[in-house]
């Protein structure tokens, strides 16, 4: 039986989208074990987002722990990884291998309860990626309060983390006027809506609503840098990536967001900024962003279709542009 004051370790690798998909499950753990200390071991690219929440007490980078030792034929009790894991009353690992070596070694290293569901199992799970994480927690008897009821909106779980005035950024159009966030990249070129259509959408947003745009450029979009530098102007701001927290602040300040199937689009939904996501070839039923208002269009959508969708969102949500 878990008790207040117990220590919980959660191991999660993967990208930003994988972390965002796990948020309902992480929130469920936090609510189920009030008073327990939760340590999240994860990817340093997104760990600052976890630290910004009130649910995670400590973060550790996967780069700081010898996780590779968990895939050896035997993990000694005096190994650094064993000593780290021995300090917890519950270890939840969404990380592992198909052969089961990781789970076998953790069974010998963890004196408390252990739950191992490697992320690769999401591909055989029938349902959304977020529901995969929630379903794994059923095994340890957590109250099932994470899933939204049919027809109800999903809660933007990161909104409160960026709602304070101190989280405003200068890496966006000046002042506090509304603006449109655009993120034209993703982890794969085949998932990208053409950058020319993003530019058409930006120009159309200003033409229809006098709404300027902020285009977020990070390492994955380096090949588009020249295109956007040439296109930028008084109504089109190019926001260079200064880390995931700065990106989140830009999105939070934005009134609307348009992006591809990417971790940043998942982040926008989790922050609660209304999202139009251009999807393909992946299945939205499994991978669509969850949060506040999210509309999904295919990669064959025109800029006018995107603008029409943005217009419906702002009318339905009473957003003043």
Secondary structure, 3 states (H helix, E strand, C coil): CCCCCCEEEEECCCCHHHHHHHHHHHHHHHHHCCCCEEEEEECCCCHHHHHHCCCCCEEEEHHHCCHHHHHCCCCCCCCHHHHHHCCCCEEEECCCCCCCHHHHHHHHHCCCEEEECCHHHHHHCCCCHHHHHHHHHHHHCCCCCCCCCCCCCCCCCCHHHHCCHHHCCCCCCCCCCCEEEEECCCCCHHHCCCHHHHHHHHHHHHHHHCCEEEEEECHHHHHHHHHHHHHCECCEEEEECCCHHHHHHHHHHCCEEEEECCHHHHHHHHHCCEEEEEECCCCHHHHCCCCCCEEEEECCCCHHHHHHHHHHHHHHCCCCC
